Structure formats: C-alpha cells, structure tokens
C-alpha cells in the first residue's frame, strides 16, 4: 500500500520538480522553494554532489506523513537506486530503462520511472513492473506523441520530462499524461539566488495542470 500512496501523491499534484544544482545547499533551497510553490514531487538528481545526503535531509524534514514525496533522479543502476532508497528516496527515476533497477524497486515496493522513447521500451518497462513511464526527452516528440502511444498502449501512465514548459504544460495533460516533470526553466533562477522566482514558477505549473484537468 506504501507504493500506491506514493504514486497517488505524485499524480494528485501532477508536477515533479527535477532538481539539479551545484551544491547540496543549493539543491535543498531549490527543493524547499518548489514545495512552497505547491509542487509535491521532488526528484533529486544524482548529478548533484552528495545527492544521497540531500535526499536524507529532505526526507527527514518532510517525513513519511507529509504530502511531499522525495525521490531520486538520474539513477543509472541498481547500486545507486539502493543507496537512494536507503537514504529515504520514495521513488526512483532513470534516463533509460534498467532491468536490475526495476527488480530492486519492485523488491522494496518503490515506484520506478524509467526513461523510454519507443513503444518497445515502454512495453518492456511495463513488463518489469514500472507504474509510470518517463517520456524522455520529451522535446524530441512533443505533446501529440502521447496520443499516438496511448492508441496501442492505453494502459500506460506517462510523465514527460525535457521540453515541458509553462506554454505546453496543459497540452501534455490534456493528451493523457498523468504528470509532468519540470527541470531547467523551473530551477534556473537558483543561479542568481532568486528562489522566490522558483516558488512563483512552481505555483504556475501546478495551476496549469489543475486547469488542464478541469477542462478534461
């Protein structure tokens, strides 16, 4: 039931913040700014130095009973996934599908969201128990691609990352995505220390998703 609860929190909000940063401190500040703006899914990427420490601190701060869900991104193998899970990660995201990572996440009942581009990759990921497929990079396809995928695979839950903006966020949702992953244009203001801008952008993304769902 833990896994279902995590997935429900992620999809209810509908926005996952992809956090990349130059330091542990910056990553934590970005994450807090996103949560303040209403984004409940935080993906801490393993391109950050001390990523597992960031996950541990955020997971400890928000706690299991919070609506906030802390996950790990850019997870390339099962060893990294285990480190992330032991640090408190509640979901695992990869840029590509990895069988051993899928098995590990199933063992610990942690949602695994692998990056896929083709129908074959998505089919394989589904066979290995992936509940949400990360369409990556989303800008290689665009929102219209979702309808094409949902024709042969109506059961697939898709979250695009890469190429998602405030201008097209609603189109991804209207075309059938369960959530969107947002990185660069959401967190860019951290470089100038303008974390209030991140909070503002976060609230705009959440609002866009809510409005798109209301229009379905």
N, C-alpha and C positions, 0 to 999 in steps of 0.2 A: 504493500500500500504506500510505502515511502516514495517509490518511484512514480506512482500515479500522482501523488501530491505535488512532487517537484514539477512534473510536466504540466499539471493544472495551473500552478502559479506562473510558469513561463508563458503559457498560451493565453491565460487570462489577461496578462499585461500586454503581450503581443510584441514587445520590443526587448531585444537583448543588446546590451552595450558591449562592444568588442574593445576591451581596454588594452592599449599599447602605450608604453611610457618609457622614459629614460632612467627612471629610478623607482624604487619601492615606494618612496614617499609620494611621488607624482601619481603613481598608479592608485594609491589609496585615496588621494584627493579627488582624482577623476571619478572613481567609483562612488564616493560619497556625493559628489555633485550630481551624478546621474540618478542616484536613488532619490535625492532631494527633488529632482525634476519628475519623479514618478516612474522611472524605469526600474523594474523589479528584478530583471535578469542581468547579472554582471558576469561577463566572460573575461577572466584574467588570462592573458596570453603568456605562453612560456617563452616568448621572446624577451620578456622582462627579466632582468636580473633579480634573483630571489623571489621568483613568481610564487613558489610554494609558501613563502613567508607572508606575502600579500594575501594569498588565499586564506591562510590560517588566521591572520589578524581580522580580515573581513568576516570570515565565518564565525569567529569568536564574538565579534562586535554585534553582528546582526542576530546570531543564534538560529537554531533549527525552527523555532516557532514564528519567526519573522516571515513576512510576505516576500522578503528579499531572498533571492536564490543566487548563491555564488558558485560559479563553475570555472573550469579551466579550458583555455583555447590553445590552438597550435600544438596539440598533443600528437606527436608523431609515432609513438609506440606504447606498448602496454606498460613498460617500466615507468615511463613518465606519467601515464594515467594512474598507476598505483601510488606514486608519490603525491599526485594531486588529490586523490581520494583520501589518503591518509592525512593530508593537510586540511581536509574539510570540504573539498570540491563536491558539489551536488549534481553536477552534470559535466560531461566531457565532450569537447568539440575538436575535430580534426580537420585539416585542409583536404585530406583524402581518406578513403576507407581503409581500415586495417583490421584484419580478422582477429588477431590476438587481442587487440584493444577492445573489440566488440565482445569477445568472450569474457574478458576481465570485468568489463562493465556489467554484463549480464550476471556474473557471479555475485557482484556486490549490489546489484539492483540499482545501478546508477544509469540514468539516461545517457546514451551515446549518440552524438550528432555528427556523422561523418560528412565531409565534403564530397559531393558527387556531381558529375556533369552529364552523364549519359543514362539512358534507361537501364542498360545492363548493370552499371554501377549501383544505381538505386535499387534494382531488383536484388542484387547480392546483399546490399546493406539491410534490406528488409528481411531477407532470409536469415541473417545473423542477428536479428532482433532489434535493429535500430528503429526507434519510435518516431524520430524526426530526422529528416534528411536536410542537410545544409547544402543548398544550391550555391556552388562556389566555383569560379567567381560569377556572381550574378550579372555583372555588367557585360559578360560575354554573351548573354542571352536576352535579358530584359523581361518585363512582366508577362508579355504574351506567351513566353515559353511555358509558363505554368499550366495554361490551358492545354497545351499540346501534350504535356506529361500526364496530366490528370485524365486524359482520354483513355490510355491503356492502363494507367495505374491510379484509379480513382481513390484507392485507399491510402496513398502516400501523403504524409504530412511534410510539407516543405517550408524551410526557413531560408530565404536568400541572404547572402552576405557578400558585400562588394557590389558597388553600383546602386545601392539603396540610398535615396536622398529624400528630403522633405517634399520635393516635387513629384516623386513617383511612389512614395510610401503607400499611398492609398491604392494605387493600381496593383501592387503586389498582393495586398489583402483581398481586394475585390476579385482577383483572378484565382484565389484559392489558397494562399499561403496562411499557415497557422500563426506565424510570427515573422518578424524581420530582424536581421542582425545589422547593427549600425556601428561603424568604426570611425574612420578618418575624419569625415566632416562633422561628426559629433564631438570628438575629443580634441580637435586641432587647437582650440583656444587655451589648452593647458600649456602650450609652448610659451605663451605670453602671460601666464598666470591668471588668466581671466576665467576662473572656474564658474563664476556666475553665468557666463555665456553658455557653458556646458549644461547647466541646470535649465536654462531657458530653452535651448535646443532639445533637451531631453523631454521637457513638457510638451513641446510642439510635436515631437514624434509620437508620443503617447496619444495626444489629442487626434492626430491624423489617423492612427489605427482605430481608435474608438469611433470616429466619424465614419470611416470606411465600413466598419462592421455594422453600424446603424443603418447604412444605406443598402445593405445586402437583403 
